[in-house]
C-alpha cells in the first residue's frame, strides 16, 4: 500500500465518519459500534468524524460563502417530505 492509497483511504474514512456525525446531529440515530468486534477503533473514527464535522460547521457559519437556506432555494421539496412520512410510518409500525 503506497502513500497515495493511505491518503485516499483516510479521506474516505473521514467523509464516512462526518456523514455518520451529521446523521447523529440531524436524527439522533447513531451507529451501533458496540456490536462490532473492533468497537474501540470504530469509536475513535466516529470521534474524528465528530471533530471534523464541528470544524466544518464552524467554518460554514463564519464564512461568506454559506447562508441559511431559504424557501425560495427549492431544496425542501416533495422528496424530503416523503422521506419524513416514511420515517413516521415505519416508527408507528414498529410501535404496534
C-alpha positions as CSV (number, residue, x, y, z in Angstrom):
1,X,0.0,0.0,0.0
2,X,1.6,3.3,-1.1
3,X,1.1,6.7,0.4
4,X,-1.5,7.8,-2.1
5,X,-3.6,4.8,-1.2
6,X,-3.3,5.6,2.5
7,X,-4.3,9.2,2.0
8,X,-7.2,8.2,-0.2
9,X,-8.4,5.6,2.4
10,X,-8.0,8.2,5.2
11,X,-10.0,10.8,3.3
12,X,-12.8,8.3,2.5
13,X,-12.9,7.2,6.2
14,X,-13.1,10.8,7.3
15,X,-16.1,11.5,4.9
16,X,-17.9,8.4,6.2
17,X,-17.3,9.5,9.8
18,X,-18.6,13.0,9.0
19,X,-21.7,11.6,7.4
20,X,-22.4,9.5,10.5
21,X,-21.8,12.6,12.7
22,X,-24.3,14.6,10.6
23,X,-26.8,11.7,10.8
24,X,-26.5,11.7,14.6
25,X,-26.9,15.5,14.8
26,X,-29.9,15.6,12.5
27,X,-31.8,12.5,13.5
28,X,-30.4,11.2,16.8
29,X,-29.5,7.9,15.2
30,X,-26.1,6.5,16.0
31,X,-24.0,3.7,14.5
32,X,-24.2,0.7,16.9
33,X,-20.4,0.2,17.1
34,X,-20.7,-1.9,20.2
35,X,-21.9,-4.7,18.0
36,X,-18.6,-4.9,16.2
37,X,-15.5,-6.6,17.5
38,X,-13.4,-3.5,16.9
39,X,-15.6,-1.1,18.8
40,X,-12.7,0.9,20.3
41,X,-11.3,1.7,16.9
42,X,-14.7,2.5,15.4
43,X,-15.3,4.8,18.4
44,X,-12.1,6.7,17.5
45,X,-13.1,7.1,13.9
46,X,-16.5,8.3,14.9
47,X,-14.9,10.8,17.3
48,X,-12.7,12.0,14.5
49,X,-15.8,12.5,12.3
50,X,-17.5,14.5,15.0
51,X,-14.4,16.8,15.3
52,X,-14.2,17.3,11.5
53,X,-18.0,17.9,11.3
54,X,-17.8,20.5,14.0
55,X,-14.9,22.2,12.4
56,X,-16.7,22.3,9.0
57,X,-19.9,23.7,10.6
58,X,-17.9,26.4,12.4
59,X,-16.2,27.3,9.1
60,X,-19.6,27.4,7.3
61,X,-21.2,29.6,9.9
62,X,-18.4,32.1,9.8
63,X,-17.9,32.0,6.0
64,X,-19.4,34.5,3.5
65,X,-19.8,31.5,1.1
66,X,-22.6,29.9,3.1
67,X,-26.0,31.3,4.3
68,X,-29.2,29.9,5.8
69,X,-31.5,28.1,3.5
70,X,-34.5,30.0,2.1
71,X,-37.8,28.5,0.9
72,X,-37.1,30.0,-2.5
73,X,-34.0,27.8,-2.8
74,X,-36.3,24.9,-3.5
75,X,-34.3,22.3,-1.6
76,X,-37.1,21.4,0.8
77,X,-39.1,19.7,-2.0
78,X,-41.6,16.9,-2.0
79,X,-39.0,14.2,-1.7
80,X,-37.9,15.4,1.7
81,X,-41.5,15.4,2.9
82,X,-41.9,11.8,1.6
83,X,-38.9,10.7,3.5
84,X,-40.2,12.2,6.7
85,X,-43.6,10.5,6.2
86,X,-41.9,7.1,5.5
87,X,-39.9,7.6,8.7
88,X,-43.0,8.3,10.7
89,X,-45.0,5.4,9.3
90,X,-42.1,2.9,10.0
91,X,-41.9,4.1,13.6
92,X,-45.6,3.6,14.0
93,X,-45.4,0.1,12.5
94,X,-42.6,-0.8,14.9
95,X,-44.5,0.5,17.9
96,X,-47.5,-1.7,17.0
